[in-house]
Amino acid sequence: MSQTLPVGVTGVIRSLRTAVAEVGPDALPALVSRAAAAVGAVDVVIYLADYPQVCLVPLPAGSGAAVPIEATMAGRAYMSLEVQHAPDQPDRLWVPLVDGCDRLGVVEFVSPAVVNDEVEAACGEVAGYIAQLVKNRRPYGDAVERARRRMPMHIAAEVVWGLLPPLTFGTNDVVITAILEPCYDVGGDVFDYALNGDVLSFALFDTCGHGITASTLAALTINAYRNARRSGLDLVGIAGTIDTWLRAQHPNKFATAVLAELDHITGTLRTINAGHPGVQLLRDGRAVKELPGPTALPLGLHHLTGREPTVHEENLQPADRLLVYTDGVTDAYNEAGERFGLGRLLDLVQRALNDELPAPESMRRLVRAVVEHQFEELEDDATAVLVQWQPPGYVLPPGLRP
């Protein structure tokens, strides 16, 4: 006879917290599996999204078959960020593996228990703590990286991925999420963000060149950006610092960029567009305008004019979204020679918003469409960043919630 899963969440988390301090990342799957009995499960399996976000792969690497994200219950949990279970698999529960807003994969709970609200809540609490463990223990070994990689990663991509912050971050005021392809052979595209007080700073850079040359330039660019930002410089000062470093170290190279600061209390947005594609403003689920730009030459070329960059200021409305992208997105060509184009990009984003998808899922589908358009062989990095502002006290309509 089936029984309801006991809610031993506190005990599970306490035992994991005690045990994890004494082991490395490789021991996480076995550690989590041993804790399954405390919540009435017979097994708990961690699945991580691979780099292209096409499959969910079990941890540790090679311990089982990958599960496609499309058309599976596990994938549905990952895409929707909601617990999933199927009538034909009553012993399995798929729970999103999410740290804050950053989705990592899913957790499969195998249990003879009856699935009800109490069961889902208990498994959700445990999965939330497992996500923290995966995120916190990841830097101390290669277990997580090996599981997520389904093919060898080129050194240029290794450099770039080591520079990037988590793909998604959010508070009750603002959400930022990004995507980057090709995952195993990227070179020159990088992004960064930081929330300091009332201001969310974010930037997207596209450095010239390909391979290790571009990734080396990207490393200097993003670290010059962080150093200038952490030194308290304004946007003009930040742009000037990056320009100076690029010109000094790579006199024949440059980077296009969007540098931005969003006051997440007032909705005031300030941007410098340094030779980059225009930032798209989306409102009520559709693109309404492109912000003015470029307002400066690419970084590394400011000496050609001797003029300071111009800062554009825009007042956002509640629930507005900003789409920043590199030309690798719009310049992808298919076998027929058709360019992906800005129109197709905006149509995809608008449809994703109207389908009420979480922001990270909107970006995943966008980049998958770009990759499929260019028959899985991108000739340039394709990177995009989506930012949503939701001021304090403003309740988003259901279709716009992250």
Secondary structure as a PSIPRED ss2 file (coil, helix, strand):
# PSIPRED VFORMAT (PSIPRED V4.0)

   1 M C   1.000  0.000  0.000
   2 S C   1.000  0.000  0.000
   3 Q C   1.000  0.000  0.000
   4 T E   0.000  0.000  1.000
   5 L C   1.000  0.000  0.000
   6 P C   1.000  0.000  0.000
   7 V C   1.000  0.000  0.000
   8 G C   1.000  0.000  0.000
   9 V H   0.000  1.000  0.000
  10 T H   0.000  1.000  0.000
  11 G H   0.000  1.000  0.000
  12 V H   0.000  1.000  0.000
  13 I H   0.000  1.000  0.000
  14 R H   0.000  1.000  0.000
  15 S H   0.000  1.000  0.000
  16 L H   0.000  1.000  0.000
  17 R H   0.000  1.000  0.000
  18 T H   0.000  1.000  0.000
  19 A H   0.000  1.000  0.000
  20 V H   0.000  1.000  0.000
  21 A C   1.000  0.000  0.000
  22 E C   1.000  0.000  0.000
  23 V C   1.000  0.000  0.000
  24 G C   1.000  0.000  0.000
  25 P H   0.000  1.000  0.000
  26 D H   0.000  1.000  0.000
  27 A H   0.000  1.000  0.000
  28 L H   0.000  1.000  0.000
  29 P H   0.000  1.000  0.000
  30 A H   0.000  1.000  0.000
  31 L H   0.000  1.000  0.000
  32 V H   0.000  1.000  0.000
  33 S H   0.000  1.000  0.000
  34 R H   0.000  1.000  0.000
  35 A C   1.000  0.000  0.000
  36 A H   0.000  1.000  0.000
  37 A H   0.000  1.000  0.000
  38 A H   0.000  1.000  0.000
  39 V H   0.000  1.000  0.000
  40 G C   1.000  0.000  0.000
  41 A C   1.000  0.000  0.000
  42 V C   1.000  0.000  0.000
  43 D E   0.000  0.000  1.000
  44 V E   0.000  0.000  1.000
  45 V E   0.000  0.000  1.000
  46 I E   0.000  0.000  1.000
  47 Y E   0.000  0.000  1.000
  48 L E   0.000  0.000  1.000
  49 A E   0.000  0.000  1.000
  50 D C   1.000  0.000  0.000
  51 Y C   1.000  0.000  0.000
  52 P C   1.000  0.000  0.000
  53 Q C   1.000  0.000  0.000
  54 V C   1.000  0.000  0.000
  55 C E   0.000  0.000  1.000
  56 L E   0.000  0.000  1.000
  57 V E   0.000  0.000  1.000
  58 P E   0.000  0.000  1.000
  59 L C   1.000  0.000  0.000
  60 P C   1.000  0.000  0.000
  61 A C   1.000  0.000  0.000
  62 G C   1.000  0.000  0.000
  63 S C   1.000  0.000  0.000
  64 G C   1.000  0.000  0.000
  65 A C   1.000  0.000  0.000
  66 A C   1.000  0.000  0.000
  67 V E   0.000  0.000  1.000
  68 P E   0.000  0.000  1.000
  69 I C   1.000  0.000  0.000
  70 E C   1.000  0.000  0.000
  71 A C   1.000  0.000  0.000
  72 T C   1.000  0.000  0.000
  73 M H   0.000  1.000  0.000
  74 A H   0.000  1.000  0.000
  75 G H   0.000  1.000  0.000
  76 R H   0.000  1.000  0.000
  77 A H   0.000  1.000  0.000
  78 Y H   0.000  1.000  0.000
  79 M H   0.000  1.000  0.000
  80 S H   0.000  1.000  0.000
  81 L C   1.000  0.000  0.000
  82 E C   1.000  0.000  0.000
  83 V C   1.000  0.000  0.000
  84 Q E   0.000  0.000  1.000
  85 H E   0.000  0.000  1.000
  86 A E   0.000  0.000  1.000
  87 P C   1.000  0.000  0.000
  88 D C   1.000  0.000  0.000
  89 Q E   0.000  0.000  1.000
  90 P E   0.000  0.000  1.000
  91 D E   0.000  0.000  1.000
  92 R E   0.000  0.000  1.000
  93 L E   0.000  0.000  1.000
  94 W E   0.000  0.000  1.000
  95 V E   0.000  0.000  1.000
  96 P E   0.000  0.000  1.000
  97 L E   0.000  0.000  1.000
  98 V E   0.000  0.000  1.000
  99 D E   0.000  0.000  1.000
 100 G C   1.000  0.000  0.000
 101 C C   1.000  0.000  0.000
 102 D E   0.000  0.000  1.000
 103 R E   0.000  0.000  1.000
 104 L E   0.000  0.000  1.000
 105 G E   0.000  0.000  1.000
 106 V E   0.000  0.000  1.000
 107 V E   0.000  0.000  1.000
 108 E E   0.000  0.000  1.000
 109 F E   0.000  0.000  1.000
 110 V E   0.000  0.000  1.000
 111 S C   1.000  0.000  0.000
 112 P C   1.000  0.000  0.000
 113 A C   1.000  0.000  0.000
 114 V E   0.000  0.000  1.000
 115 V C   1.000  0.000  0.000
 116 N C   1.000  0.000  0.000
 117 D H   0.000  1.000  0.000
 118 E H   0.000  1.000  0.000
 119 V H   0.000  1.000  0.000
 120 E H   0.000  1.000  0.000
 121 A H   0.000  1.000  0.000
 122 A H   0.000  1.000  0.000
 123 C H   0.000  1.000  0.000
 124 G H   0.000  1.000  0.000
 125 E H   0.000  1.000  0.000
 126 V H   0.000  1.000  0.000
 127 A H   0.000  1.000  0.000
 128 G H   0.000  1.000  0.000
 129 Y H   0.000  1.000  0.000
 130 I H   0.000  1.000  0.000
 131 A H   0.000  1.000  0.000
 132 Q H   0.000  1.000  0.000
 133 L H   0.000  1.000  0.000
 134 V H   0.000  1.000  0.000
 135 K H   0.000  1.000  0.000
 136 N H   0.000  1.000  0.000
 137 R H   0.000  1.000  0.000
 138 R H   0.000  1.000  0.000
 139 P H   0.000  1.000  0.000
 140 Y H   0.000  1.000  0.000
 141 G C   1.000  0.000  0.000
 142 D C   1.000  0.000  0.000
 143 A H   0.000  1.000  0.000
 144 V H   0.000  1.000  0.000
 145 E H   0.000  1.000  0.000
 146 R H   0.000  1.000  0.000
 147 A H   0.000  1.000  0.000
 148 R H   0.000  1.000  0.000
 149 R C   1.000  0.000  0.000
 150 R C   1.000  0.000  0.000
 151 M C   1.000  0.000  0.000
 152 P C   1.000  0.000  0.000
 153 M C   1.000  0.000  0.000
 154 H C   1.000  0.000  0.000
 155 I H   0.000  1.000  0.000
 156 A H   0.000  1.000  0.000
 157 A H   0.000  1.000  0.000
 158 E H   0.000  1.000  0.000
 159 V H   0.000  1.000  0.000
 160 V H   0.000  1.000  0.000
 161 W H   0.000  1.000  0.000
 162 G H   0.000  1.000  0.000
 163 L H   0.000  1.000  0.000
 164 L C   1.000  0.000  0.000
 165 P C   1.000  0.000  0.000
 166 P C   1.000  0.000  0.000
 167 L C   1.000  0.000  0.000
 168 T E   0.000  0.000  1.000
 169 F E   0.000  0.000  1.000
 170 G E   0.000  0.000  1.000
 171 T C   1.000  0.000  0.000
 172 N C   1.000  0.000  0.000
 173 D C   1.000  0.000  0.000
 174 V E   0.000  0.000  1.000
 175 V E   0.000  0.000  1.000
 176 I E   0.000  0.000  1.000
 177 T E   0.000  0.000  1.000
 178 A E   0.000  0.000  1.000
 179 I E   0.000  0.000  1.000
 180 L E   0.000  0.000  1.000
 181 E E   0.000  0.000  1.000
 182 P C   1.000  0.000  0.000
 183 C C   1.000  0.000  0.000
 184 Y C   1.000  0.000  0.000
 185 D C   1.000  0.000  0.000
 186 V C   1.000  0.000  0.000
 187 G C   1.000  0.000  0.000
 188 G C   1.000  0.000  0.000
 189 D E   0.000  0.000  1.000
 190 V E   0.000  0.000  1.000
 191 F E   0.000  0.000  1.000
 192 D E   0.000  0.000  1.000
 193 Y E   0.000  0.000  1.000
 194 A E   0.000  0.000  1.000
 195 L E   0.000  0.000  1.000
 196 N E   0.000  0.000  1.000
 197 G C   1.000  0.000  0.000
 198 D C   1.000  0.000  0.000
 199 V E   0.000  0.000  1.000
 200 L E   0.000  0.000  1.000
 201 S E   0.000  0.000  1.000
 202 F E   0.000  0.000  1.000
 203 A E   0.000  0.000  1.000
 204 L E   0.000  0.000  1.000
 205 F E   0.000  0.000  1.000
 206 D E   0.000  0.000  1.000
 207 T E   0.000  0.000  1.000
 208 C C   1.000  0.000  0.000
 209 G C   1.000  0.000  0.000
 210 H C   1.000  0.000  0.000
 211 G H   0.000  1.000  0.000
 212 I H   0.000  1.000  0.000
 213 T H   0.000  1.000  0.000
 214 A H   0.000  1.000  0.000
 215 S H   0.000  1.000  0.000
 216 T H   0.000  1.000  0.000
 217 L H   0.000  1.000  0.000
 218 A H   0.000  1.000  0.000
 219 A H   0.000  1.000  0.000
 220 L H   0.000  1.000  0.000
 221 T H   0.000  1.000  0.000
 222 I H   0.000  1.000  0.000
 223 N H   0.000  1.000  0.000
 224 A H   0.000  1.000  0.000
 225 Y H   0.000  1.000  0.000
 226 R H   0.000  1.000  0.000
 227 N H   0.000  1.000  0.000
 228 A H   0.000  1.000  0.000
 229 R H   0.000  1.000  0.000
 230 R H   0.000  1.000  0.000
 231 S C   1.000  0.000  0.000
 232 G C   1.000  0.000  0.000
 233 L C   1.000  0.000  0.000
 234 D C   1.000  0.000  0.000
 235 L H   0.000  1.000  0.000
 236 V H   0.000  1.000  0.000
 237 G H   0.000  1.000  0.000
 238 I H   0.000  1.000  0.000
 239 A H   0.000  1.000  0.000
 240 G H   0.000  1.000  0.000
 241 T H   0.000  1.000  0.000
 242 I H   0.000  1.000  0.000
 243 D H   0.000  1.000  0.000
 244 T H   0.000  1.000  0.000
 245 W H   0.000  1.000  0.000
 246 L H   0.000  1.000  0.000
 247 R H   0.000  1.000  0.000
 248 A H   0.000  1.000  0.000
 249 Q H   0.000  1.000  0.000
 250 H C   1.000  0.000  0.000
 251 P C   1.000  0.000  0.000
 252 N C   1.000  0.000  0.000
 253 K C   1.000  0.000  0.000
 254 F C   1.000  0.000  0.000
 255 A E   0.000  0.000  1.000
 256 T E   0.000  0.000  1.000
 257 A E   0.000  0.000  1.000
 258 V E   0.000  0.000  1.000
 259 L E   0.000  0.000  1.000
 260 A E   0.000  0.000  1.000
 261 E E   0.000  0.000  1.000
 262 L E   0.000  0.000  1.000
 263 D E   0.000  0.000  1.000
 264 H C   1.000  0.000  0.000
 265 I C   1.000  0.000  0.000
 266 T C   1.000  0.000  0.000
 267 G C   1.000  0.000  0.000
 268 T E   0.000  0.000  1.000
 269 L E   0.000  0.000  1.000
 270 R E   0.000  0.000  1.000
 271 T E   0.000  0.000  1.000
 272 I E   0.000  0.000  1.000
 273 N E   0.000  0.000  1.000
 274 A E   0.000  0.000  1.000
 275 G C   1.000  0.000  0.000
 276 H C   1.000  0.000  0.000
 277 P C   1.000  0.000  0.000
 278 G C   1.000  0.000  0.000
 279 V C   1.000  0.000  0.000
 280 Q E   0.000  0.000  1.000
 281 L E   0.000  0.000  1.000
 282 L E   0.000  0.000  1.000
 283 R E   0.000  0.000  1.000
 284 D C   1.000  0.000  0.000
 285 G C   1.000  0.000  0.000
 286 R E   0.000  0.000  1.000
 287 A E   0.000  0.000  1.000
 288 V E   0.000  0.000  1.000
 289 K E   0.000  0.000  1.000
 290 E E   0.000  0.000  1.000
 291 L C   1.000  0.000  0.000
 292 P C   1.000  0.000  0.000
 293 G C   1.000  0.000  0.000
 294 P C   1.000  0.000  0.000
 295 T C   1.000  0.000  0.000
 296 A E   0.000  0.000  1.000
 297 L C   1.000  0.000  0.000
 298 P C   1.000  0.000  0.000
 299 L E   0.000  0.000  1.000
 300 G C   1.000  0.000  0.000
 301 L C   1.000  0.000  0.000
 302 H H   0.000  1.000  0.000
 303 H H   0.000  1.000  0.000
 304 L H   0.000  1.000  0.000
 305 T C   1.000  0.000  0.000
 306 G C   1.000  0.000  0.000
 307 R C   1.000  0.000  0.000
 308 E C   1.000  0.000  0.000
 309 P C   1.000  0.000  0.000
 310 T C   1.000  0.000  0.000
 311 V C   1.000  0.000  0.000
 312 H E   0.000  0.000  1.000
 313 E E   0.000  0.000  1.000
 314 E E   0.000  0.000  1.000
 315 N E   0.000  0.000  1.000
 316 L C   1.000  0.000  0.000
 317 Q C   1.000  0.000  0.000
 318 P C   1.000  0.000  0.000
 319 A C   1.000  0.000  0.000
 320 D C   1.000  0.000  0.000
 321 R E   0.000  0.000  1.000
 322 L E   0.000  0.000  1.000
 323 L E   0.000  0.000  1.000
 324 V E   0.000  0.000  1.000
 325 Y E   0.000  0.000  1.000
 326 T C   1.000  0.000  0.000
 327 D H   0.000  1.000  0.000
 328 G H   0.000  1.000  0.000
 329 V H   0.000  1.000  0.000
 330 T H   0.000  1.000  0.000
 331 D C   1.000  0.000  0.000
 332 A C   1.000  0.000  0.000
 333 Y E   0.000  0.000  1.000
 334 N C   1.000  0.000  0.000
 335 E C   1.000  0.000  0.000
 336 A C   1.000  0.000  0.000
 337 G C   1.000  0.000  0.000
 338 E C   1.000  0.000  0.000
 339 R E   0.000  0.000  1.000
 340 F C   1.000  0.000  0.000
 341 G H   0.000  1.000  0.000
 342 L H   0.000  1.000  0.000
 343 G H   0.000  1.000  0.000
 344 R H   0.000  1.000  0.000
 345 L H   0.000  1.000  0.000
 346 L H   0.000  1.000  0.000
 347 D H   0.000  1.000  0.000
 348 L H   0.000  1.000  0.000
 349 V H   0.000  1.000  0.000
 350 Q H   0.000  1.000  0.000
 351 R H   0.000  1.000  0.000
 352 A H   0.000  1.000  0.000
 353 L H   0.000  1.000  0.000
 354 N H   0.000  1.000  0.000
 355 D C   1.000  0.000  0.000
 356 E C   1.000  0.000  0.000
 357 L C   1.000  0.000  0.000
 358 P C   1.000  0.000  0.000
 359 A H   0.000  1.000  0.000
 360 P H   0.000  1.000  0.000
 361 E H   0.000  1.000  0.000
 362 S H   0.000  1.000  0.000
 363 M H   0.000  1.000  0.000
 364 R H   0.000  1.000  0.000
 365 R H   0.000  1.000  0.000
 366 L H   0.000  1.000  0.000
 367 V H   0.000  1.000  0.000
 368 R H   0.000  1.000  0.000
 369 A H   0.000  1.000  0.000
 370 V H   0.000  1.000  0.000
 371 V H   0.000  1.000  0.000
 372 E H   0.000  1.000  0.000
 373 H H   0.000  1.000  0.000
 374 Q C   1.000  0.000  0.000
 375 F C   1.000  0.000  0.000
 376 E C   1.000  0.000  0.000
 377 E C   1.000  0.000  0.000
 378 L C   1.000  0.000  0.000
 379 E C   1.000  0.000  0.000
 380 D C   1.000  0.000  0.000
 381 D C   1.000  0.000  0.000
 382 A E   0.000  0.000  1.000
 383 T E   0.000  0.000  1.000
 384 A E   0.000  0.000  1.000
 385 V E   0.000  0.000  1.000
 386 L E   0.000  0.000  1.000
 387 V E   0.000  0.000  1.000
 388 Q E   0.000  0.000  1.000
 389 W E   0.000  0.000  1.000
 390 Q C   1.000  0.000  0.000
 391 P C   1.000  0.000  0.000
 392 P C   1.000  0.000  0.000
 393 G C   1.000  0.000  0.000
 394 Y C   1.000  0.000  0.000
 395 V C   1.000  0.000  0.000
 396 L C   1.000  0.000  0.000
 397 P C   1.000  0.000  0.000
 398 P H   0.000  1.000  0.000
 399 G H   0.000  1.000  0.000
 400 L H   0.000  1.000  0.000
 401 R C   1.000  0.000  0.000
 402 P C   1.000  0.000  0.000
